[in-house]
Amino acid sequence: MIEIRKATTQDAAQIVQVMADAEQSGFMLFSPGERQITAEGLAKMIANLNNEVKSGLFIAQEGEVILGYMIVRNDNPERIAHRAYLVIGVHSNSRGKGVGKSLFSFVLNWAKEVGLHRLELTVLVKNEAAVHLYKRMGFEIEGIKKHSLYINGQYEDEYYMVKLL
């Protein structure tokens, strides 16, 4: 059974492995192998995010194994304090098994509880599986970021997707 919870600093080493695996898909912001994040660096990020009321790093786990993560990042200026930006990654061994849906379901409820109103994310237009999941979770395409990323010698477009709570 998949359990969703806020990550702790002790989860950092395993989350780093999931991040590296997710980036191998070619659909993430960082190219495979580009991000050089350490468990210590991620532990600091987890602590900082979890100290904010409307931010956090959430994990999906089965037993002791972390299957995926979702970062929720909120900013403090009063005019944008109602919104947060999401980043999700799921280990390749766990894709298509409800991990992303479980993360979203948990985080959507949590976001309402902490007073968030607008959740935002970006996704490569060609990442059809992710776009389908995000639409199923109630996100709508708000716009297209033309030539937003440069991947393997080609400019790629991203959807800017939003869900109002």
Buried (B, 14 or more C-beta within 10 A) or exposed (E): EBEBEBBEBEBBBBBBEBBBBBBEBEBBEEBEEEEEBEBEEBBEBBBEBBEBEBBBBBBBBEEEEBBBBBBBBBEEEEEEBBBBBBBBBBBEEBBEBBBBBBBBEBBBEBBEEBEBEBBBBBBBBEBEEBBEBBBEBBBEBEEEBEEBBEEEEEEBEBBBBBBEB
